[in-house]
Amino acid sequence: MKKSFLIVLLFGYLKVGAQTSTFIIADSLFEKGRYKLALQELDKNDPTFLSNYKKAVIYESIDDFKKAAEFLEKALVFKEDENVKLKLAKNYQRLQLLGKSIEIYEDILAKDSLNLVLKYQLGKLYINTKKGDQAISIFKYLIDNDALNANYSYQLALAYALKNDRDRMINSFIATYKKDTLHLNAIVNLATSFNKLRDVDSTQLFVVKGLAIDKDHISLNRLKINQLFRDENYKEAIPFLLNLDSIDTKDTYSKSMLGRTYYNLDSLQKAKTYFNKVSDLDREDFKALTYLGHIALKEKDYKYATLNYRMATYIGKEKRDEEYYGLATVHYEKNEPLLAMANFEKAYAENSNNYKALFQLAKLTDDYYEDKKMGYKLYKKYMRYQYSKDEQITNFVERRIKDIKNDYFMKGENLEE
């Protein structure tokens, strides 16, 4: 009996020794980058907690997170281990299996509710899975435990955003900024939020603060440029646009805005250069062709203007009233009234808010035809739909309606109201 027991005990020692030797060899191979040989070495003995864990570490090192998770799961069959669970949760996150990660975090926190680091990670997972109420609860708890932590307030703001609670969201971003005046993400979100509220002063306040931290931040630069453009401060916008253009040479926004800026400054050659670049980079950007048409029209190059306007109407999928209006203007300049009228009519058909197209159609119709009833109807239509758009045009239309009506009255005909 004793002899039998000693044989079993000796066999156990030999087995443990063999496993230890296997782990040493596998670790040595892995350190040298021979991960395949290391895996083969680990397969020589029966699987254990440690062999499965080591395999998981190897697969994780080569970004095979699916295999890593598989062997971490196998390791946990042998033994419950909190660190292995946390590693498994992180691999689940990499695999976008966020629900499984949440289950692990919740399980660990049920046993250790004071683990603030884990609560923070769980709160972010709740945000990623759009569980706003749970995230709000966690980040409020964390703020109660550490009122000076800016990231807690920032994440709370993101949680309120999930609930469309705009006021609490903004207040939480402001709280983040007060705790950390260099918290760029909070500053960007404040600038964006105030921009949506059309609060220009607050938007630009945080845009300036953000650009002082990161002058190359794309979203902040765009907010700055768009406001300068709205204010018609075109010269001031140029340095910001040139900087953006240097950051990403394939970016069409900066080139398009540079083209528009130079166009508004009447630097037509520079504008043409940038719009041609936009057109080369993005064949679907029909507005670049529209501006090339505008430039050609200003230069009285009617052939090139017509070509660009027509290409823009062909490519464009949105409202193309500006393009048809441009074509109509070309035909008007070339003394082709019928073609001009046809294109003014198309422009108005594309966009019924384009009151100038309707007015030009009415005016040309009035000028071209001896029968003024056609023009009269269009003037009346203008008064019905576009009365308050432009005082000068409205005054002209009112006088013309009155004159045409009087002329026909003198001929013995009353025109309908």
Summary of the structure (lengths in Angstrom):
residues: 417
radius of gyration: 35.7
end to end distance: 122.1
largest distance: 137.0
contacts: 1286
relative contact order: 0.03
helix: 79%
strand: 0%
